[in-house]
Amino acid sequence: MAFAAVFFFAMFLAASWQVAQPVMAQQGRQSIPDLIEGSTARKDLGVFAESLRSVPDALQAMESQRQKPEGVTIFAPTDDSLLAAPESVTQCLRQSPRANEIATAFLLSHAIPGSLPMDALTTKVSQSPNGKFMQPTLAGGDSSLVVIRQAASRYPGANTGIFVDDAQILPDGSNVVTASGLVVHAIDGPILTPHVVQMIDGTLTRSGF
């Protein structure tokens, strides 16, 4: 049974209601959530930032990748795109013994190795066969790959846009954070890899959904 449209925020709430364990930024740098919340380009990424704080394994993996020479790129869904889950689904996932595992996989599906500002991302897409390429995420494994592609934009004023699976980088959402080893783009929906959907489907099925 697939609830793809509502899975993401239910999982987010399940993560956010865990007891947060802060992950300190290394070498005195601001943490990734602090940088996202401090962005002057967009002020509607707070749910994603707070979820990172609440899931230490995911945040630590992103901070560790940020320390590497290639850095990390994060695709952050807007708050509005994360606000539509039935309470019953939320409750189910929050009580699941796999809540933290699901939350970690979900968040890491929004991060890829390499610090790619919009111009670099667009160049990579344009140089790829058929205008798209498969990209590993920090979640790891073949079932956690995403497809980054160029397609017709959902928004007026732009003929095409860059998509990560089904989520589009917003026309005013590119490079909302650029810092040492880090680029953040704002997207208009969550990324649901097959691995994450399978875990959530299993949890909901066992709960009778």
Backbone as CSV, one residue per row, in Angstrom:
resi,resn,N_x,N_y,N_z,CA_x,CA_y,CA_z,C_x,C_y,C_z
1,MET,0.861,-1.191,0.000,0.000,0.000,0.000,0.894,1.236,0.000
2,ALA,0.583,2.197,-0.866,1.454,3.368,-0.981,0.714,4.629,-0.579
3,PHE,1.311,5.374,0.348,0.759,6.662,0.781,1.750,7.762,0.411
4,ALA,2.392,7.650,-0.741,3.567,8.473,-1.027,3.367,9.947,-0.726
5,ALA,2.207,10.485,-1.027,2.015,11.928,-0.861,2.041,12.375,0.588
6,VAL,1.778,11.455,1.528,1.711,11.878,2.925,2.816,11.288,3.784
7,PHE,3.581,10.361,3.263,4.601,9.695,4.064,5.568,10.667,4.700
8,PHE,6.048,11.591,3.872,7.183,12.408,4.258,6.959,13.193,5.540
9,PHE,5.849,13.923,5.651,5.705,14.764,6.828,5.428,13.940,8.067
10,ALA,4.710,12.830,7.910,4.515,11.938,9.043,5.864,11.479,9.583
11,MET,6.758,11.144,8.684,8.092,10.732,9.116,8.827,11.892,9.771
12,PHE,8.684,13.083,9.191,9.325,14.255,9.767,8.876,14.465,11.204
13,LEU,7.584,14.366,11.441,7.089,14.558,12.793,7.607,13.466,13.710
14,ALA,7.638,12.246,13.196,8.179,11.159,14.000,9.610,11.460,14.415
15,ALA,10.360,12.063,13.500,11.743,12.418,13.815,11.815,13.598,14.767
16,SER,11.018,14.614,14.493,11.120,15.846,15.265,10.714,15.663,16.711
17,TRP,9.878,14.671,16.989,9.410,14.473,18.349,10.317,13.542,19.144
18,GLN,11.407,13.086,18.524,12.405,12.360,19.294,13.143,13.364,20.180
19,VAL,13.822,12.869,21.206,14.634,13.760,22.033,15.853,14.178,21.227
20,ALA,15.977,15.452,20.979,17.061,15.944,20.137,18.397,15.829,20.855
21,GLN,19.400,15.379,20.115,20.758,15.312,20.631,21.607,16.206,19.735
22,PRO,22.039,17.339,20.197,22.713,18.291,19.325,24.006,17.736,18.751
23,VAL,24.229,18.033,17.494,25.470,17.677,16.819,26.227,18.972,16.588
24,MET,27.378,19.081,17.166,28.135,20.323,17.097,28.868,20.427,15.762
25,ALA,28.843,21.599,15.177,29.634,21.841,13.981,31.110,21.795,14.352
26,GLN,31.907,21.271,13.442,33.322,21.114,13.717,34.075,22.407,13.430
27,GLN,35.173,22.555,14.114,36.109,23.651,13.891,35.435,25.015,14.031
28,GLY,34.465,25.115,14.933,33.846,26.391,15.210,32.915,26.904,14.131
29,ARG,32.641,26.109,13.098,31.753,26.560,12.036,30.301,26.405,12.459
30,GLN,29.427,27.206,11.859,28.005,27.048,12.116,27.533,25.692,11.616
31,SER,26.577,25.125,12.329,26.023,23.843,11.909,25.170,24.034,10.657
32,ILE,24.912,22.928,9.970,24.079,22.986,8.772,22.684,23.536,9.081
33,PRO,21.997,23.057,10.145,20.679,23.642,10.443,20.733,25.140,10.727
34,ASP,21.773,25.589,11.424,21.905,27.023,11.707,22.062,27.825,10.416
35,LEU,22.847,27.288,9.494,23.052,27.983,8.225,21.763,28.029,7.410
36,ILE,21.010,26.934,7.425,19.743,26.911,6.686,18.765,27.919,7.279
37,GLU,18.639,27.914,8.595,17.710,28.843,9.241,18.165,30.295,9.109
38,GLY,19.463,30.498,8.984,19.993,31.851,8.868,20.018,32.394,7.455
39,SER,19.570,31.584,6.491,19.585,32.028,5.101,18.689,33.244,4.907
40,THR,19.208,34.243,4.225,18.394,35.415,3.903,17.621,35.212,2.603
41,ALA,17.967,34.152,1.861,17.310,33.889,0.580,15.922,33.293,0.767
42,ARG,15.769,32.417,1.774,14.459,31.805,2.039,14.294,31.650,3.540
43,LYS,13.072,31.870,4.012,12.774,31.757,5.438,11.782,30.627,5.712
44,ASP,11.608,29.720,4.750,10.590,28.680,4.897,11.178,27.270,4.852
45,LEU,12.354,27.113,5.454,13.009,25.806,5.504,13.214,25.341,6.939
46,GLY,12.475,25.926,7.874,12.685,25.646,9.290,12.328,24.240,9.710
47,VAL,11.298,23.647,9.095,10.914,22.281,9.460,12.041,21.315,9.125
48,PHE,12.617,21.481,7.949,13.728,20.621,7.550,14.921,20.818,8.477
49,ALA,15.252,22.068,8.783,16.387,22.354,9.665,16.179,21.739,11.041
50,GLU,14.984,21.895,11.589,14.709,21.354,12.919,14.724,19.830,12.911
51,SER,14.284,19.232,11.817,14.330,17.776,11.708,15.769,17.273,11.720
52,LEU,16.663,18.006,11.071,18.077,17.624,11.108,18.604,17.637,12.535
53,ARG,18.240,18.648,13.296,18.695,18.709,14.690,18.168,17.527,15.503
54,SER,17.007,17.034,15.133,16.360,15.985,15.912,16.813,14.582,15.531
55,VAL,17.591,14.463,14.461,18.045,13.145,14.000,19.568,13.184,13.909
56,PRO,20.251,12.921,15.016,21.706,13.101,15.074,22.474,12.297,14.033
57,ASP,22.022,11.064,13.737,22.759,10.245,12.773,22.774,10.899,11.392
58,ALA,21.643,11.463,10.992,21.575,12.114,9.682,22.425,13.377,9.657
59,LEU,22.307,14.182,10.691,23.065,15.430,10.725,24.560,15.160,10.784
60,GLN,24.965,14.172,11.570,26.387,13.867,11.665,26.942,13.410,10.321
61,ALA,26.154,12.606,9.585,26.605,12.146,8.270,26.775,13.322,7.308
62,MET,25.854,14.271,7.365,25.969,15.450,6.499,27.151,16.325,6.898
63,GLU,27.335,16.516,8.201,28.470,17.324,8.661,29.794,16.647,8.308
64,SER,29.839,15.328,8.400,31.064,14.600,8.049,31.368,14.740,6.564
65,GLN,30.336,14.638,5.733,30.537,14.809,4.293,30.975,16.234,3.977
66,ARG,30.459,17.176,4.718,30.831,18.584,4.529,32.319,18.805,4.785
67,GLN,32.894,18.017,5.672,34.310,18.166,6.003,35.230,17.633,4.900
68,LYS,34.680,16.787,4.029,35.500,16.188,2.983,35.767,17.210,1.878
69,PRO,36.825,16.987,1.087,37.180,17.976,0.059,36.052,18.291,-0.918
70,GLU,35.236,17.270,-1.258,34.180,17.518,-2.243,32.946,18.200,-1.658
71,GLY,32.786,18.157,-0.337,31.658,18.817,0.302,30.340,18.078,0.111
72,VAL,29.225,18.783,0.324,27.895,18.168,0.264,26.894,19.168,-0.313
73,THR,25.926,18.644,-1.052,24.790,19.437,-1.530,23.521,18.884,-0.907
74,ILE,22.686,19.775,-0.388,21.446,19.374,0.275,20.265,20.005,-0.453
75,PHE,19.240,19.195,-0.689,17.994,19.666,-1.284,16.958,19.727,-0.166
76,ALA,16.586,20.934,0.235,15.736,21.136,1.411,14.302,21.449,1.000
77,PRO,13.333,20.593,1.363,11.929,20.889,1.060,11.426,22.073,1.880
78,THR,10.543,22.859,1.287,9.963,23.992,1.998,8.976,23.518,3.062
79,ASP,8.717,24.406,4.013,7.764,24.078,5.077,6.391,23.723,4.511
80,ASP,5.921,24.497,3.539,4.589,24.254,2.982,4.472,22.873,2.357
81,SER,5.573,22.364,1.840,5.525,21.048,1.199,5.566,19.918,2.218
82,LEU,5.703,20.259,3.482,5.829,19.238,4.527,4.699,19.304,5.549
83,LEU,3.566,19.820,5.159,2.511,20.068,6.147,1.182,19.420,5.773
84,ALA,1.190,18.138,5.448,-0.085,17.531,5.032,-0.143,16.038,5.302
85,ALA,-0.016,15.622,6.537,-0.128,14.194,6.844,-1.271,13.937,7.801
86,PRO,-2.071,12.902,7.556,-3.116,12.540,8.520,-2.514,12.207,9.875
87,GLU,-3.174,12.586,10.935,-2.676,12.325,12.283,-2.490,10.838,12.531
88,SER,-3.352,10.003,11.938,-3.236,8.562,12.162,-1.922,8.016,11.621
89,VAL,-1.503,8.511,10.451,-0.237,8.069,9.870,0.926,8.590,10.701
90,THR,0.834,9.842,11.106,1.862,10.431,11.959,2.043,9.623,13.235
91,GLN,0.937,9.297,13.879,0.984,8.552,15.132,1.612,7.184,14.928
92,CYS,1.247,6.528,13.840,1.790,5.201,13.543,3.302,5.243,13.431
93,LEU,3.816,6.179,12.657,5.256,6.243,12.447,5.987,6.714,13.692
94,ARG,5.380,7.606,14.432,6.018,8.102,15.646,6.229,6.980,16.647
95,GLN,5.307,6.023,16.678,5.387,4.933,17.641,6.184,3.740,17.121
96,SER,6.571,3.784,15.865,7.289,2.659,15.280,8.684,2.535,15.874
97,PRO,9.131,1.302,16.155,10.509,1.118,16.624,11.539,1.499,15.560
98,ARG,11.101,1.651,14.317,12.013,2.022,13.231,11.950,3.516,12.909
99,ALA,11.293,4.300,13.767,11.096,5.721,13.462,12.420,6.429,13.183
100,ASN,13.418,6.212,14.027,14.692,6.909,13.835,15.401,6.428,12.578
101,GLU,15.306,5.121,12.306,15.927,4.571,11.102,15.292,5.168,9.843
102,ILE,13.962,5.242,9.843,13.255,5.816,8.698,13.605,7.292,8.540
103,ALA,13.600,8.014,9.658,13.910,9.443,9.615,15.313,9.688,9.078
104,THR,16.267,8.884,9.534,17.651,9.038,9.080,17.761,8.806,7.582
105,ALA,17.166,7.713,7.101,17.224,7.403,5.670,16.545,8.487,4.843
106,PHE,15.412,8.972,5.336,14.679,10.013,4.618,15.516,11.283,4.479
107,LEU,16.073,11.749,5.575,16.854,12.982,5.536,18.097,12.831,4.671
108,LEU,18.778,11.688,4.778,19.994,11.483,3.997,19.703,11.345,2.507
109,SER,18.459,11.015,2.161,18.073,10.967,0.748,18.041,12.358,0.122
110,HIS,18.110,13.384,0.949,18.099,14.765,0.467,19.504,15.360,0.371
111,ALA,20.527,14.541,0.526,21.908,15.032,0.496,22.743,14.172,-0.439
112,ILE,23.567,14.833,-1.244,24.443,14.121,-2.168,25.884,14.579,-1.965
113,PRO,26.840,13.686,-2.232,28.240,14.094,-2.145,28.556,15.138,-3.213
114,GLY,29.389,16.090,-2.852,29.793,17.125,-3.796,29.063,18.423,-3.562
115,SER,29.802,19.502,-3.552,29.230,20.834,-3.356,28.903,21.424,-4.726
116,LEU,27.615,21.398,-5.100,27.207,21.751,-6.456,26.275,22.961,-6.468
117,PRO,26.806,24.160,-6.692,25.924,25.311,-6.898,25.120,25.119,-8.182
118,MET,24.131,25.958,-8.384,23.187,25.745,-9.481,23.869,25.696,-10.836
119,ASP,24.856,26.535,-11.070,25.500,26.523,-12.380,26.220,25.203,-12.630
120,ALA,26.868,24.652,-11.610,27.549,23.369,-11.759,26.547,22.236,-11.951
121,LEU,25.442,22.309,-11.234,24.402,21.287,-11.353,23.789,21.311,-12.752
122,THR,23.505,22.505,-13.250,22.927,22.642,-14.588,23.885,22.137,-15.653
123,THR,25.163,22.447,-15.495,26.169,21.973,-16.452,26.248,20.456,-16.451
124,LYS,26.225,19.858,-15.270,26.303,18.398,-15.182,25.098,17.749,-15.843
125,VAL,23.919,18.324,-15.641,22.711,17.785,-16.275,22.806,17.910,-17.791
126,SER,23.205,19.067,-18.275,23.248,19.305,-19.723,24.276,18.421,-20.418
127,GLN,25.310,18.015,-19.698,26.348,17.170,-20.278,26.043,15.685,-20.130
128,SER,24.934,15.349,-19.489,24.559,13.953,-19.260,23.657,13.457,-20.388
129,PRO,23.726,12.162,-20.720,22.851,11.610,-21.752,21.379,11.832,-21.406
130,ASN,20.606,12.290,-22.384,19.168,12.530,-22.212,18.855,13.588,-21.152
131,GLY,19.852,14.384,-20.795,19.617,15.468,-19.850,19.283,15.019,-18.449
132,LYS,19.815,13.878,-18.026,19.564,13.409,-16.666,20.671,12.453,-16.248
133,PHE,20.837,12.312,-14.931,21.818,11.355,-14.427,21.367,10.805,-13.082
134,MET,21.822,9.592,-12.801,21.551,8.951,-11.518,22.600,9.406,-10.520
135,GLN,22.171,9.742,-9.319,23.072,10.288,-8.310,22.915,9.544,-6.985
136,PRO,24.002,8.971,-6.455,23.920,8.381,-5.109,23.637,9.463,-4.068
137,THR,22.910,9.100,-3.043,22.674,9.997,-1.912,23.458,9.495,-0.709
138,LEU,23.468,10.279,0.349,24.179,9.860,1.557,23.475,8.708,2.260
139,ALA,22.239,8.394,1.846,21.548,7.242,2.432,22.210,5.939,2.012
140,GLY,22.896,5.926,0.866,23.624,4.758,0.411,22.729,3.705,-0.212
141,GLY,23.306,2.887,-1.087,22.578,1.783,-1.697,21.866,2.178,-2.974
142,ASP,21.675,1.183,-3.851,21.044,1.437,-5.141,19.610,1.931,-5.009
143,SER,18.908,1.505,-3.957,17.508,1.913,-3.803,17.377,3.311,-3.204
144,SER,18.516,3.960,-2.967,18.502,5.336,-2.460,19.085,6.326,-3.463
145,LEU,19.218,5.889,-4.721,19.658,6.796,-5.775,18.540,7.772,-6.123
146,VAL,18.910,8.939,-6.620,17.932,9.886,-7.148,18.288,10.194,-8.596
147,VAL,17.279,10.622,-9.345,17.489,11.055,-10.725,17.446,12.580,-10.755
148,ILE,18.513,13.180,-11.219,18.565,14.634,-11.379,18.445,14.929,-12.865
149,ARG,17.472,15.764,-13.223,17.139,15.947,-14.633,16.643,17.366,-14.894
150,GLN,16.634,17.702,-16.158,16.027,18.956,-16.591,14.710,18.640,-17.280
151,ALA,13.665,19.406,-16.953,12.346,19.185,-17.540,11.582,20.497,-17.537
152,ALA,10.391,20.471,-18.127,9.553,21.668,-18.159,9.245,22.140,-16.747
153,SER,9.405,23.431,-16.523,9.195,23.995,-15.189,7.713,24.015,-14.827
154,ARG,7.438,23.848,-13.544,6.075,23.975,-13.037,5.676,25.439,-12.835
155,TYR,6.630,26.324,-12.969,6.403,27.711,-12.563,6.501,28.653,-13.751
156,PRO,5.624,29.669,-13.796,5.695,30.645,-14.885,6.994,31.442,-14.810
157,GLY,7.412,31.893,-15.960,8.626,32.692,-16.004,9.880,31.888,-16.268
158,ALA,9.749,30.562,-16.283,10.899,29.698,-16.569,10.430,28.551,-17.455
159,ASN,11.121,28.326,-18.553,10.734,27.245,-19.460,11.087,25.883,-18.899
160,THR,12.257,25.803,-18.278,12.712,24.526,-17.736,13.176,24.699,-16.297
161,GLY,13.294,23.582,-15.621,13.796,23.586,-14.255,14.609,22.337,-13.999
162,ILE,15.320,22.328,-12.890,16.084,21.157,-12.473,15.268,20.404,-11.427
163,PHE,15.098,19.111,-11.664,14.320,18.255,-10.779,15.223,17.223,-10.113
164,VAL,14.906,16.915,-8.867,15.537,15.808,-8.145,14.414,14.822,-7.868
165,ASP,14.403,13.705,-8.597,13.223,12.843,-8.656,12.017,13.705,-9.034
166,ASP,10.982,13.765,-8.207,9.783,14.527,-8.572,9.779,15.953,-8.025
167,ALA,10.783,16.322,-7.270,10.833,17.655,-6.660,11.634,18.609,-7.546
168,GLN,11.109,19.809,-7.725,11.809,20.811,-8.527,12.525,21.807,-7.628
169,ILE,13.742,22.148,-8.013,14.414,23.264,-7.346,13.646,24.532,-7.694
170,LEU,13.211,25.249,-6.683,12.383,26.426,-6.906,13.137,27.491,-7.703
171,PRO,12.426,28.239,-8.556,13.103,29.278,-9.345,13.901,30.254,-8.489
172,ASP,13.404,30.541,-7.284,14.154,31.412,-6.373,14.771,30.611,-5.229
173,GLY,14.987,29.317,-5.489,15.469,28.449,-4.419,16.860,27.887,-4.614
174,SER,17.563,28.334,-5.647,18.914,27.811,-5.857,19.919,28.559,-4.991
175,ASN,20.912,27.816,-4.518,22.011,28.416,-3.749,21.521,29.233,-2.555
176,VAL,20.503,28.736,-1.841,20.000,29.511,-0.698,21.013,29.527,0.440
177,VAL,21.893,28.534,0.452,23.041,28.544,1.361,24.265,28.157,0.554
178,THR,25.299,28.952,0.636,26.608,28.592,0.091,27.629,28.902,1.170
179,ALA,28.266,27.855,1.645,29.256,27.996,2.710,30.374,27.010,2.434
180,SER,31.376,27.027,3.257,32.499,26.115,3.074,32.012,24.671,3.076
181,GLY,32.182,24.000,1.937,31.805,22.596,1.836,30.320,22.336,1.777
182,LEU,29.508,23.359,1.534,28.053,23.184,1.611,27.322,24.067,0.606
183,VAL,26.375,23.448,-0.098,25.402,24.178,-0.911,24.027,23.621,-0.581
184,VAL,23.044,24.507,-0.408,21.664,24.092,-0.154,20.763,24.715,-1.209
185,HIS,19.923,23.868,-1.819,18.895,24.325,-2.742,17.526,24.033,-2.131
186,ALA,16.570,24.935,-2.309,15.206,24.723,-1.825,14.384,24.027,-2.904
187,ILE,13.659,22.975,-2.509,12.836,22.220,-3.453,11.371,22.269,-3.027
188,ASP,10.485,21.960,-3.977,9.056,22.137,-3.726,8.350,20.882,-3.218
189,GLY,9.111,19.885,-2.843,8.507,18.673,-2.299,9.576,17.754,-1.755
190,PRO,9.171,16.727,-1.013,10.136,15.806,-0.433,10.664,14.821,-1.463
191,ILE,11.803,14.240,-1.167,12.381,13.182,-1.990,12.074,11.853,-1.312
192,LEU,11.382,10.989,-2.025,10.990,9.688,-1.480,11.627,8.596,-2.321
193,THR,12.775,8.108,-1.886,13.452,7.046,-2.612,12.739,5.716,-2.377
194,PRO,12.944,4.730,-3.257,12.316,3.419,-3.054,12.623,2.813,-1.690
195,HIS,13.839,3.033,-1.198,14.224,2.483,0.105,13.357,3.051,1.222
196,VAL,13.152,4.356,1.219,12.342,4.996,2.258,10.885,4.574,2.138
197,VAL,10.352,4.570,0.916,8.961,4.164,0.716,8.742,2.734,1.194
198,GLN,9.698,1.858,0.911,9.568,0.466,1.343,9.517,0.364,2.865
199,MET,10.361,1.114,3.560,10.362,1.062,5.021,9.049,1.576,5.596
200,ILE,8.556,2.683,5.045,7.323,3.256,5.576,6.129,2.385,5.218
201,ASP,6.096,1.868,3.991,5.028,0.947,3.606,4.954,-0.229,4.576
202,GLY,6.130,-0.787,4.894,6.153,-1.929,5.800,5.609,-1.582,7.171
203,THR,5.982,-0.413,7.673,5.503,0.015,8.989,3.991,0.202,8.992
204,LEU,3.466,0.864,7.964,2.030,1.120,7.909,1.238,-0.161,7.684
205,THR,1.778,-1.059,6.860,1.081,-2.321,6.611,0.976,-3.145,7.883
206,ARG,2.074,-3.199,8.637,2.038,-3.960,9.898,1.079,-3.336,10.900
207,SER,0.809,-2.049,10.738,-0.107,-1.367,11.655,-1.548,-1.386,11.157
208,GLY,-1.775,-2.051,10.015,-3.134,-2.197,9.522,-3.625,-1.095,8.622
209,PHE,-2.715,-0.273,8.065,-3.135,0.807,7.165,-3.309,0.264,5.753
